[in-house]
């Protein structure tokens, strides 16, 4: 399939978007990701990248500092807990290596943790680990959301909202570290996903993707009309707020 990332970035800027998220897996593993990030900055878009850190190279550190506004690093536990959840024996070591060398004050470093049945007892240990790295300024803890293909893992991973709330409430809060606690009801109907061919989607509370058409043919007024009944106000300006709070 053709990757239309450059055209998507240009179209998003023309439609008036002001922040773009690159996600994966790991965007750093994609051949044109770095060029796309530079293109986004050229068009005035703020850049947010979510990564598992596996494909980040040593020379990417300066690239991150120059081209990424928010870097979200997936950490679901400490040591083997994280490796087992990510099914990668080198994953946690890569994260430790990255955190040991990245110290940018220009890039906001955010840790993303998905809370499931398999790591629900690890929050305090993970909190202690993160306190070793003052460059990490935000910790986002997400309730596992069985969205689309992930629904087959619901029995293995899902915890209900009562347990999610109880577990996160007992965290030993670090006053330096901003902690976002995000049940999946906060993360549906409002985020706009665009695949590499420019097809746009949002997602519903029922765990389904909703097709919104092509970013290349849909005008902004039509898009706003489609989103009006779907928009989740808790998603509006979330990342813009994080950027302002960390200036």
Secondary structure, DSSP 4 states (H G I P E B T S, - for coil): ----HHHHHHHHHHTT--EEEE-SS-GGGSTTHHHHHHHHHHTT-EEEEEE-STT--TTHHHHHHHH-SEEEEE--SSTHHHHHHHT-TTHHHHHHHHHHH---SSSEEEEEEEE-TTTTT-HHHHHHHHTT-TTEEEEEEEE----GGGGGGHHHH---HHHHHHHHHT----SSSEEEEE-GGGSSSS--EE-TT-EEEEE-TTS-EEEEEETTT--HHHHHHHHHTT--GGGTTHHHHHHHHT-
